[in-house]
Amino acid sequence: MKFFEFNLDDDLLDALDYMGFEDATPIQEMAIPMILENKDLIACAQTGTGKTAAFVLPILEKLVSKKHTGTNTLVIVPTRELAIQIEQQIQGFSYFLNIGSIAVYGGGEGKDFINQKVALKQGTDIVIATPGKLLSHLNLGYVDFSTVEHLILDEADRMLDMGFIDDLNKIITFLPKERQTLMFSATMPDNIRKFARQILYKPSEISLSIAKPAEGVDQQVYMAFDEQKYKLLNWLLEDRKEYSSILIFTSTKSKVGEIVRSLNKGGLPSKGISSNLDQDQREEVLRGFRSRRTRILVATDLMSRGIDVKEINLVVNFDVPQDAEDYVHRVGRTARVEAKGEAITLVSPRDMSRFRRIEQLIEKEIPKQQPPDELGKGPDWSGREKQKRQGYYQKKKGNYRKSDQGGRR
């Protein structure tokens, strides 16, 4: 479906054309008409499917012909990176429109807080905010959300995982009860559904490819002991010198620095990003990655849903994420919107059970490869699985033996 088929405003279509948007993705094709019809919506769609445009475009369409009376739309997101990303997209889509927006998040300088305060007092059309910082402004008493007509919760599952449920409930008390509420989530566990029932009214529901990587991702696994991983990573990247954008994920902040040092020492210039950097430093690193001045970026899971960079060629999971869903979000940074990409995961012995849960979640078994001969043999996946099965049956046999001795019958 083409965007002009939604009968959007001409200036909005001009902006889309200028940005290279022509064909709507499935989530956009399904969500935009529902939102334009003022229906509450709960949408489950994986990272990289175009869901930001799915809710931004119909909101802008509604605002085009509406007289400004104060803040019209509130978008709540889990991280400052995502707030910045969405605000940048809104600026692009509204380039030819007289619509204002502001991203509200913590971690900046005093002037940032003052700019946010001014925008909130004036009633900027669209506010994109993280829960904690928005609540700080609300508690100071100068924010008027009585004109809000649309509440959008993006990455709802991550916000609940991060413990924002109380903040969200508090923020909602500042909003009119009569409003349109939209909830977007990559996964749909029971706690999300329960929360949705509390704040949405007779919502329509969209569910697309729940918790599975995009089809365009070439997923690979290399078995590696911890001491092999650094040299294996260098070997993998040396073999992909034609790639212009590579993103490496690790679960801990301390490893970010270790990986960056190892890559730089091996002649592979890279930068790291984590919560150890202040906001200005993080934005500078991201600008370098987006502009391709930085070819290799090493990041923590905090960044897995906050990096909006087109055409990332390769995502590497230096270690297996704790939660199976986080694997999807990491891998979702490549092969975005029907593009092609590569995702490689390094699996150590202690990561085997976690990766098995990932395969169960995505309903796909990924072939396991060994490191190159010069790095030595890695862990044996099949051997570990065989040992686990033998242990299970021995334990079960032991239980039966006890029952023969007068125990359970």
Contacts in CASP RR format, 6 or more apart in sequence:
PFRMAT RR
TARGET T0000
AUTHOR 0000-0000-0000
METHOD contacts of the structure
MODEL  1
MKFFEFNLDDDLLDALDYMGFEDATPIQEMAIPMILENKDLIACAQTGTG
KTAAFVLPILEKLVSKKHTGTNTLVIVPTRELAIQIEQQIQGFSYFLNIG
SIAVYGGGEGKDFINQKVALKQGTDIVIATPGKLLSHLNLGYVDFSTVEH
LILDEADRMLDMGFIDDLNKIITFLPKERQTLMFSATMPDNIRKFARQIL
YKPSEISLSIAKPAEGVDQQVYMAFDEQKYKLLNWLLEDRKEYSSILIFT
STKSKVGEIVRSLNKGGLPSKGISSNLDQDQREEVLRGFRSRRTRILVAT
DLMSRGIDVKEINLVVNFDVPQDAEDYVHRVGRTARVEAKGEAITLVSPR
DMSRFRRIEQLIEKEIPKQQPPDELGKGPDWSGREKQKRQGYYQKKKGNY
RKSDQGGRR
1 23 0 8 1.000
1 24 0 8 1.000
1 29 0 8 1.000
2 22 0 8 1.000
2 23 0 8 1.000
2 24 0 8 1.000
3 13 0 8 1.000
3 16 0 8 1.000
3 21 0 8 1.000
3 22 0 8 1.000
3 23 0 8 1.000
3 24 0 8 1.000
3 57 0 8 1.000
4 13 0 8 1.000
6 24 0 8 1.000
6 32 0 8 1.000
6 33 0 8 1.000
6 36 0 8 1.000
6 57 0 8 1.000
6 61 0 8 1.000
8 16 0 8 1.000
8 57 0 8 1.000
8 61 0 8 1.000
9 60 0 8 1.000
9 61 0 8 1.000
9 64 0 8 1.000
9 65 0 8 1.000
9 97 0 8 1.000
11 64 0 8 1.000
11 96 0 8 1.000
11 97 0 8 1.000
12 57 0 8 1.000
12 60 0 8 1.000
12 61 0 8 1.000
12 64 0 8 1.000
12 93 0 8 1.000
12 94 0 8 1.000
12 96 0 8 1.000
12 97 0 8 1.000
14 96 0 8 1.000
15 92 0 8 1.000
15 93 0 8 1.000
15 94 0 8 1.000
15 95 0 8 1.000
15 96 0 8 1.000
15 97 0 8 1.000
16 22 0 8 1.000
16 57 0 8 1.000
16 93 0 8 1.000
18 95 0 8 1.000
19 92 0 8 1.000
19 93 0 8 1.000
21 53 0 8 1.000
24 32 0 8 1.000
25 49 0 8 1.000
25 50 0 8 1.000
25 53 0 8 1.000
25 54 0 8 1.000
25 337 0 8 1.000
25 338 0 8 1.000
26 49 0 8 1.000
26 208 0 8 1.000
27 43 0 8 1.000
27 45 0 8 1.000
27 49 0 8 1.000
27 50 0 8 1.000
27 51 0 8 1.000
27 54 0 8 1.000
27 206 0 8 1.000
27 208 0 8 1.000
28 50 0 8 1.000
28 51 0 8 1.000
28 53 0 8 1.000
28 54 0 8 1.000
28 57 0 8 1.000
30 43 0 8 1.000
30 206 0 8 1.000
30 208 0 8 1.000
31 41 0 8 1.000
31 43 0 8 1.000
31 51 0 8 1.000
31 54 0 8 1.000
31 55 0 8 1.000
31 58 0 8 1.000
31 206 0 8 1.000
32 54 0 8 1.000
32 57 0 8 1.000
32 58 0 8 1.000
34 41 0 8 1.000
34 204 0 8 1.000
34 206 0 8 1.000
35 41 0 8 1.000
35 54 0 8 1.000
35 55 0 8 1.000
35 58 0 8 1.000
35 59 0 8 1.000
35 180 0 8 1.000
35 182 0 8 1.000
36 58 0 8 1.000
36 61 0 8 1.000
36 62 0 8 1.000
38 180 0 8 1.000
39 180 0 8 1.000
39 203 0 8 1.000
39 204 0 8 1.000
40 180 0 8 1.000
40 181 0 8 1.000
40 182 0 8 1.000
40 200 0 8 1.000
40 201 0 8 1.000
40 202 0 8 1.000
40 203 0 8 1.000
40 204 0 8 1.000
41 181 0 8 1.000
41 182 0 8 1.000
41 183 0 8 1.000
41 200 0 8 1.000
41 203 0 8 1.000
41 204 0 8 1.000
41 205 0 8 1.000
41 206 0 8 1.000
42 182 0 8 1.000
42 183 0 8 1.000
42 185 0 8 1.000
42 188 0 8 1.000
42 196 0 8 1.000
42 200 0 8 1.000
42 203 0 8 1.000
42 204 0 8 1.000
42 205 0 8 1.000
42 206 0 8 1.000
43 51 0 8 1.000
43 54 0 8 1.000
43 182 0 8 1.000
43 183 0 8 1.000
43 184 0 8 1.000
43 185 0 8 1.000
43 205 0 8 1.000
43 206 0 8 1.000
43 207 0 8 1.000
43 208 0 8 1.000
44 185 0 8 1.000
44 186 0 8 1.000
44 187 0 8 1.000
44 188 0 8 1.000
44 205 0 8 1.000
44 206 0 8 1.000
44 207 0 8 1.000
44 208 0 8 1.000
44 210 0 8 1.000
45 51 0 8 1.000
45 54 0 8 1.000
45 184 0 8 1.000
45 186 0 8 1.000
45 206 0 8 1.000
45 207 0 8 1.000
45 208 0 8 1.000
45 209 0 8 1.000
46 186 0 8 1.000
46 208 0 8 1.000
46 209 0 8 1.000
46 210 0 8 1.000
46 211 0 8 1.000
46 212 0 8 1.000
46 213 0 8 1.000
46 214 0 8 1.000
46 328 0 8 1.000
46 332 0 8 1.000
47 186 0 8 1.000
47 305 0 8 1.000
47 328 0 8 1.000
47 329 0 8 1.000
47 332 0 8 1.000
47 333 0 8 1.000
47 336 0 8 1.000
48 214 0 8 1.000
48 332 0 8 1.000
48 336 0 8 1.000
48 337 0 8 1.000
49 208 0 8 1.000
49 209 0 8 1.000
49 214 0 8 1.000
49 337 0 8 1.000
50 336 0 8 1.000
50 337 0 8 1.000
51 154 0 8 1.000
51 184 0 8 1.000
52 85 0 8 1.000
52 86 0 8 1.000
52 89 0 8 1.000
52 154 0 8 1.000
53 89 0 8 1.000
53 93 0 8 1.000
54 184 0 8 1.000
55 75 0 8 1.000
55 152 0 8 1.000
55 154 0 8 1.000
55 182 0 8 1.000
55 184 0 8 1.000
56 86 0 8 1.000
56 89 0 8 1.000
56 90 0 8 1.000
56 93 0 8 1.000
57 93 0 8 1.000
59 72 0 8 1.000
59 73 0 8 1.000
59 126 0 8 1.000
59 150 0 8 1.000
59 152 0 8 1.000
60 90 0 8 1.000
60 93 0 8 1.000
60 94 0 8 1.000
60 97 0 8 1.000
60 99 0 8 1.000
62 72 0 8 1.000
62 149 0 8 1.000
62 150 0 8 1.000
63 72 0 8 1.000
63 73 0 8 1.000
63 97 0 8 1.000
63 99 0 8 1.000
63 125 0 8 1.000
63 126 0 8 1.000
64 97 0 8 1.000
64 99 0 8 1.000
66 72 0 8 1.000
68 125 0 8 1.000
69 147 0 8 1.000
70 122 0 8 1.000
70 123 0 8 1.000
70 124 0 8 1.000
70 125 0 8 1.000
70 144 0 8 1.000
70 147 0 8 1.000
71 120 0 8 1.000
71 123 0 8 1.000
71 124 0 8 1.000
71 125 0 8 1.000
71 126 0 8 1.000
71 127 0 8 1.000
71 144 0 8 1.000
71 145 0 8 1.000
71 147 0 8 1.000
71 148 0 8 1.000
72 125 0 8 1.000
72 126 0 8 1.000
72 147 0 8 1.000
72 148 0 8 1.000
72 149 0 8 1.000
72 150 0 8 1.000
73 125 0 8 1.000
73 126 0 8 1.000
73 127 0 8 1.000
73 148 0 8 1.000
73 149 0 8 1.000
73 150 0 8 1.000
73 151 0 8 1.000
73 152 0 8 1.000
74 126 0 8 1.000
74 127 0 8 1.000
74 129 0 8 1.000
74 145 0 8 1.000
74 148 0 8 1.000
74 150 0 8 1.000
74 151 0 8 1.000
74 152 0 8 1.000
74 175 0 8 1.000
75 83 0 8 1.000
75 86 0 8 1.000
75 126 0 8 1.000
75 127 0 8 1.000
75 128 0 8 1.000
75 129 0 8 1.000
75 152 0 8 1.000
75 154 0 8 1.000
76 128 0 8 1.000
76 129 0 8 1.000
76 130 0 8 1.000
76 131 0 8 1.000
76 134 0 8 1.000
76 151 0 8 1.000
76 152 0 8 1.000
76 153 0 8 1.000
76 154 0 8 1.000
76 159 0 8 1.000
76 168 0 8 1.000
76 171 0 8 1.000
77 83 0 8 1.000
77 86 0 8 1.000
77 128 0 8 1.000
77 129 0 8 1.000
77 130 0 8 1.000
77 154 0 8 1.000
77 155 0 8 1.000
77 159 0 8 1.000
78 130 0 8 1.000
78 131 0 8 1.000
78 155 0 8 1.000
78 158 0 8 1.000
78 159 0 8 1.000
78 162 0 8 1.000
78 164 0 8 1.000
78 305 0 8 1.000
79 105 0 8 1.000
79 130 0 8 1.000
79 155 0 8 1.000
79 158 0 8 1.000
79 302 0 8 1.000
79 305 0 8 1.000
79 306 0 8 1.000
80 103 0 8 1.000
80 105 0 8 1.000
80 106 0 8 1.000
80 107 0 8 1.000
80 130 0 8 1.000
80 279 0 8 1.000
81 282 0 8 1.000
81 286 0 8 1.000
81 303 0 8 1.000
81 305 0 8 1.000
81 306 0 8 1.000
81 307 0 8 1.000
82 154 0 8 1.000
82 155 0 8 1.000
82 305 0 8 1.000
82 306 0 8 1.000
83 103 0 8 1.000
83 104 0 8 1.000
83 105 0 8 1.000
83 128 0 8 1.000
83 129 0 8 1.000
83 130 0 8 1.000
84 103 0 8 1.000
84 105 0 8 1.000
84 283 0 8 1.000
85 306 0 8 1.000
85 307 0 8 1.000
85 308 0 8 1.000
86 103 0 8 1.000
86 128 0 8 1.000
86 154 0 8 1.000
87 101 0 8 1.000
87 102 0 8 1.000
87 103 0 8 1.000
87 128 0 8 1.000
88 308 0 8 1.000
89 308 0 8 1.000
90 99 0 8 1.000
90 101 0 8 1.000
90 126 0 8 1.000
90 128 0 8 1.000
91 101 0 8 1.000
94 100 0 8 1.000
94 101 0 8 1.000
99 125 0 8 1.000
99 126 0 8 1.000
100 124 0 8 1.000
100 125 0 8 1.000
100 126 0 8 1.000
101 124 0 8 1.000
101 125 0 8 1.000
101 126 0 8 1.000
101 127 0 8 1.000
101 128 0 8 1.000
102 115 0 8 1.000
102 116 0 8 1.000
102 119 0 8 1.000
102 120 0 8 1.000
102 124 0 8 1.000
102 126 0 8 1.000
102 127 0 8 1.000
102 128 0 8 1.000
103 128 0 8 1.000
103 129 0 8 1.000
104 116 0 8 1.000
104 119 0 8 1.000
104 120 0 8 1.000
104 127 0 8 1.000
104 128 0 8 1.000
104 129 0 8 1.000
104 130 0 8 1.000
104 133 0 8 1.000
104 134 0 8 1.000
104 137 0 8 1.000
105 129 0 8 1.000
105 130 0 8 1.000
105 133 0 8 1.000
106 112 0 8 1.000
106 113 0 8 1.000
106 130 0 8 1.000
106 132 0 8 1.000
106 133 0 8 1.000
106 279 0 8 1.000
107 278 0 8 1.000
107 279 0 8 1.000
108 278 0 8 1.000
108 279 0 8 1.000
108 280 0 8 1.000
109 280 0 8 1.000
112 279 0 8 1.000
116 133 0 8 1.000
116 137 0 8 1.000
117 137 0 8 1.000
117 140 0 8 1.000
117 142 0 8 1.000
119 127 0 8 1.000
120 127 0 8 1.000
120 137 0 8 1.000
120 142 0 8 1.000
120 143 0 8 1.000
121 142 0 8 1.000
121 143 0 8 1.000
121 144 0 8 1.000
123 144 0 8 1.000
123 147 0 8 1.000
127 134 0 8 1.000
131 159 0 8 1.000
131 164 0 8 1.000
131 167 0 8 1.000
131 168 0 8 1.000
131 171 0 8 1.000
132 164 0 8 1.000
132 167 0 8 1.000
134 171 0 8 1.000
135 167 0 8 1.000
135 170 0 8 1.000
135 171 0 8 1.000
137 143 0 8 1.000
138 145 0 8 1.000
138 170 0 8 1.000
138 171 0 8 1.000
138 174 0 8 1.000
143 174 0 8 1.000
145 174 0 8 1.000
145 175 0 8 1.000
145 176 0 8 1.000
146 176 0 8 1.000
147 176 0 8 1.000
148 175 0 8 1.000
148 176 0 8 1.000
148 179 0 8 1.000
149 176 0 8 1.000
149 179 0 8 1.000
149 180 0 8 1.000
150 179 0 8 1.000
150 180 0 8 1.000
150 181 0 8 1.000
150 182 0 8 1.000
151 172 0 8 1.000
151 175 0 8 1.000
151 179 0 8 1.000
151 180 0 8 1.000
151 181 0 8 1.000
151 182 0 8 1.000
151 199 0 8 1.000
152 181 0 8 1.000
152 182 0 8 1.000
152 183 0 8 1.000
152 184 0 8 1.000
153 159 0 8 1.000
153 168 0 8 1.000
153 181 0 8 1.000
153 182 0 8 1.000
153 183 0 8 1.000
153 184 0 8 1.000
154 184 0 8 1.000
155 184 0 8 1.000
155 185 0 8 1.000
155 186 0 8 1.000
155 305 0 8 1.000
156 183 0 8 1.000
156 184 0 8 1.000
156 185 0 8 1.000
156 192 0 8 1.000
156 195 0 8 1.000
156 196 0 8 1.000
157 185 0 8 1.000
157 186 0 8 1.000
157 187 0 8 1.000
157 188 0 8 1.000
157 189 0 8 1.000
157 192 0 8 1.000
157 325 0 8 1.000
158 186 0 8 1.000
158 305 0 8 1.000
159 165 0 8 1.000
159 168 0 8 1.000
160 191 0 8 1.000
160 192 0 8 1.000
160 195 0 8 1.000
165 195 0 8 1.000
168 195 0 8 1.000
172 199 0 8 1.000
181 199 0 8 1.000
181 200 0 8 1.000
181 201 0 8 1.000
181 203 0 8 1.000
183 192 0 8 1.000
183 196 0 8 1.000
183 199 0 8 1.000
183 200 0 8 1.000
183 203 0 8 1.000
185 192 0 8 1.000
186 211 0 8 1.000
186 305 0 8 1.000
186 325 0 8 1.000
186 328 0 8 1.000
186 329 0 8 1.000
187 210 0 8 1.000
187 211 0 8 1.000
187 325 0 8 1.000
187 328 0 8 1.000
188 207 0 8 1.000
188 210 0 8 1.000
196 203 0 8 1.000
211 324 0 8 1.000
211 325 0 8 1.000
211 328 0 8 1.000
211 361 0 8 1.000
211 362 0 8 1.000
212 328 0 8 1.000
212 361 0 8 1.000
212 362 0 8 1.000
212 363 0 8 1.000
212 364 0 8 1.000
213 219 0 8 1.000
213 328 0 8 1.000
213 331 0 8 1.000
213 332 0 8 1.000
213 335 0 8 1.000
213 343 0 8 1.000
213 362 0 8 1.000
214 332 0 8 1.000
214 335 0 8 1.000
214 336 0 8 1.000
214 338 0 8 1.000
215 335 0 8 1.000
216 335 0 8 1.000
216 338 0 8 1.000
216 339 0 8 1.000
216 340 0 8 1.000
216 341 0 8 1.000
217 331 0 8 1.000
217 332 0 8 1.000
217 334 0 8 1.000
217 335 0 8 1.000
217 341 0 8 1.000
217 342 0 8 1.000
217 343 0 8 1.000
218 340 0 8 1.000
218 341 0 8 1.000
218 342 0 8 1.000
218 343 0 8 1.000
219 331 0 8 1.000
219 343 0 8 1.000
219 345 0 8 1.000
219 364 0 8 1.000
219 366 0 8 1.000
220 342 0 8 1.000
220 343 0 8 1.000
220 344 0 8 1.000
220 345 0 8 1.000
220 366 0 8 1.000
220 367 0 8 1.000
220 369 0 8 1.000
221 344 0 8 1.000
221 345 0 8 1.000
221 346 0 8 1.000
221 347 0 8 1.000
221 355 0 8 1.000
221 366 0 8 1.000
221 367 0 8 1.000
221 368 0 8 1.000
221 369 0 8 1.000
222 232 0 8 1.000
222 236 0 8 1.000
222 344 0 8 1.000
222 345 0 8 1.000
222 346 0 8 1.000
222 347 0 8 1.000
222 368 0 8 1.000
222 369 0 8 1.000
222 370 0 8 1.000
222 371 0 8 1.000
223 347 0 8 1.000
223 348 0 8 1.000
223 368 0 8 1.000
223 369 0 8 1.000
223 370 0 8 1.000
223 371 0 8 1.000
223 378 0 8 1.000
223 379 0 8 1.000
223 380 0 8 1.000
223 381 0 8 1.000
224 232 0 8 1.000
224 346 0 8 1.000
224 347 0 8 1.000
224 348 0 8 1.000
224 371 0 8 1.000
224 378 0 8 1.000
224 379 0 8 1.000
225 348 0 8 1.000
225 349 0 8 1.000
225 378 0 8 1.000
225 379 0 8 1.000
226 348 0 8 1.000
228 371 0 8 1.000
228 375 0 8 1.000
228 376 0 8 1.000
228 378 0 8 1.000
229 318 0 8 1.000
229 319 0 8 1.000
229 346 0 8 1.000
229 348 0 8 1.000
230 258 0 8 1.000
230 259 0 8 1.000
230 262 0 8 1.000
231 375 0 8 1.000
232 346 0 8 1.000
232 371 0 8 1.000
232 375 0 8 1.000
233 248 0 8 1.000
233 259 0 8 1.000
233 262 0 8 1.000
233 263 0 8 1.000
233 316 0 8 1.000
233 318 0 8 1.000
233 346 0 8 1.000
234 262 0 8 1.000
234 263 0 8 1.000
234 266 0 8 1.000
234 268 0 8 1.000
235 371 0 8 1.000
235 372 0 8 1.000
235 375 0 8 1.000
236 316 0 8 1.000
236 344 0 8 1.000
237 243 0 8 1.000
237 246 0 8 1.000
237 263 0 8 1.000
237 268 0 8 1.000
237 296 0 8 1.000
238 268 0 8 1.000
240 246 0 8 1.000
240 313 0 8 1.000
240 314 0 8 1.000
240 342 0 8 1.000
243 295 0 8 1.000
243 313 0 8 1.000
243 314 0 8 1.000
244 292 0 8 1.000
244 295 0 8 1.000
244 311 0 8 1.000
244 313 0 8 1.000
245 289 0 8 1.000
245 292 0 8 1.000
245 295 0 8 1.000
245 309 0 8 1.000
245 311 0 8 1.000
245 312 0 8 1.000
245 313 0 8 1.000
245 314 0 8 1.000
246 295 0 8 1.000
246 296 0 8 1.000
246 297 0 8 1.000
246 312 0 8 1.000
246 313 0 8 1.000
246 314 0 8 1.000
246 315 0 8 1.000
246 316 0 8 1.000
247 289 0 8 1.000
247 297 0 8 1.000
247 299 0 8 1.000
247 307 0 8 1.000
247 309 0 8 1.000
247 312 0 8 1.000
247 314 0 8 1.000
247 315 0 8 1.000
247 316 0 8 1.000
247 333 0 8 1.000
247 334 0 8 1.000
248 259 0 8 1.000
248 270 0 8 1.000
248 296 0 8 1.000
248 297 0 8 1.000
248 298 0 8 1.000
248 299 0 8 1.000
248 315 0 8 1.000
248 316 0 8 1.000
248 318 0 8 1.000
249 298 0 8 1.000
249 299 0 8 1.000
249 300 0 8 1.000
249 301 0 8 1.000
249 303 0 8 1.000
249 304 0 8 1.000
249 315 0 8 1.000
249 316 0 8 1.000
249 317 0 8 1.000
249 318 0 8 1.000
249 321 0 8 1.000
249 330 0 8 1.000
250 256 0 8 1.000
250 259 0 8 1.000
250 298 0 8 1.000
250 299 0 8 1.000
250 300 0 8 1.000
250 318 0 8 1.000
250 319 0 8 1.000
251 300 0 8 1.000
251 301 0 8 1.000
251 319 0 8 1.000
251 321 0 8 1.000
251 322 0 8 1.000
252 300 0 8 1.000
253 274 0 8 1.000
253 275 0 8 1.000
253 276 0 8 1.000
253 300 0 8 1.000
255 318 0 8 1.000
255 319 0 8 1.000
256 272 0 8 1.000
256 273 0 8 1.000
256 274 0 8 1.000
256 276 0 8 1.000
256 298 0 8 1.000
256 299 0 8 1.000
256 300 0 8 1.000
257 272 0 8 1.000
257 298 0 8 1.000
259 270 0 8 1.000
259 298 0 8 1.000
259 318 0 8 1.000
260 270 0 8 1.000
260 271 0 8 1.000
260 272 0 8 1.000
260 298 0 8 1.000
263 269 0 8 1.000
263 270 0 8 1.000
263 296 0 8 1.000
263 298 0 8 1.000
264 270 0 8 1.000
268 296 0 8 1.000
269 294 0 8 1.000
269 295 0 8 1.000
269 296 0 8 1.000
270 294 0 8 1.000
270 295 0 8 1.000
270 296 0 8 1.000
270 297 0 8 1.000
270 298 0 8 1.000
271 285 0 8 1.000
271 288 0 8 1.000
271 289 0 8 1.000
271 294 0 8 1.000
271 296 0 8 1.000
271 297 0 8 1.000
271 298 0 8 1.000
272 285 0 8 1.000
272 297 0 8 1.000
272 298 0 8 1.000
272 299 0 8 1.000
273 282 0 8 1.000
273 285 0 8 1.000
273 286 0 8 1.000
273 297 0 8 1.000
273 298 0 8 1.000
273 299 0 8 1.000
273 300 0 8 1.000
273 303 0 8 1.000
274 299 0 8 1.000
274 300 0 8 1.000
274 302 0 8 1.000
274 303 0 8 1.000
275 300 0 8 1.000
275 302 0 8 1.000
277 285 0 8 1.000
285 294 0 8 1.000
285 297 0 8 1.000
286 307 0 8 1.000
288 294 0 8 1.000
289 297 0 8 1.000
289 307 0 8 1.000
289 309 0 8 1.000
290 309 0 8 1.000
297 307 0 8 1.000
298 318 0 8 1.000
299 307 0 8 1.000
301 321 0 8 1.000
301 326 0 8 1.000
301 329 0 8 1.000
301 330 0 8 1.000
304 326 0 8 1.000
304 329 0 8 1.000
304 330 0 8 1.000
304 333 0 8 1.000
305 329 0 8 1.000
307 333 0 8 1.000
309 333 0 8 1.000
310 336 0 8 1.000
311 339 0 8 1.000
312 333 0 8 1.000
312 334 0 8 1.000
312 336 0 8 1.000
312 341 0 8 1.000
313 334 0 8 1.000
313 341 0 8 1.000
313 342 0 8 1.000
314 334 0 8 1.000
314 341 0 8 1.000
314 342 0 8 1.000
314 343 0 8 1.000
314 344 0 8 1.000
315 330 0 8 1.000
315 331 0 8 1.000
315 332 0 8 1.000
315 333 0 8 1.000
315 334 0 8 1.000
315 341 0 8 1.000
315 342 0 8 1.000
315 343 0 8 1.000
315 344 0 8 1.000
316 343 0 8 1.000
316 344 0 8 1.000
316 345 0 8 1.000
316 346 0 8 1.000
317 327 0 8 1.000
317 330 0 8 1.000
317 331 0 8 1.000
317 343 0 8 1.000
317 344 0 8 1.000
317 345 0 8 1.000
317 346 0 8 1.000
318 346 0 8 1.000
319 346 0 8 1.000
319 348 0 8 1.000
319 351 0 8 1.000
320 327 0 8 1.000
320 345 0 8 1.000
320 347 0 8 1.000
320 348 0 8 1.000
320 351 0 8 1.000
320 354 0 8 1.000
320 355 0 8 1.000
320 358 0 8 1.000
321 327 0 8 1.000
321 330 0 8 1.000
321 354 0 8 1.000
322 354 0 8 1.000
324 354 0 8 1.000
324 357 0 8 1.000
324 358 0 8 1.000
324 360 0 8 1.000
324 361 0 8 1.000
324 362 0 8 1.000
325 361 0 8 1.000
327 345 0 8 1.000
327 358 0 8 1.000
327 361 0 8 1.000
327 362 0 8 1.000
328 361 0 8 1.000
328 362 0 8 1.000
330 343 0 8 1.000
331 343 0 8 1.000
332 343 0 8 1.000
334 341 0 8 1.000
334 342 0 8 1.000
334 343 0 8 1.000
335 341 0 8 1.000
335 343 0 8 1.000
345 355 0 8 1.000
345 366 0 8 1.000
347 355 0 8 1.000
347 368 0 8 1.000
347 379 0 8 1.000
347 381 0 8 1.000
348 379 0 8 1.000
349 379 0 8 1.000
349 384 0 8 1.000
352 379 0 8 1.000
352 381 0 8 1.000
352 384 0 8 1.000
352 385 0 8 1.000
359 365 0 8 1.000
359 366 0 8 1.000
368 381 0 8 1.000
368 382 0 8 1.000
370 377 0 8 1.000
370 378 0 8 1.000
371 377 0 8 1.000
371 378 0 8 1.000
399 408 0 8 1.000
402 408 0 8 1.000
403 409 0 8 1.000
END
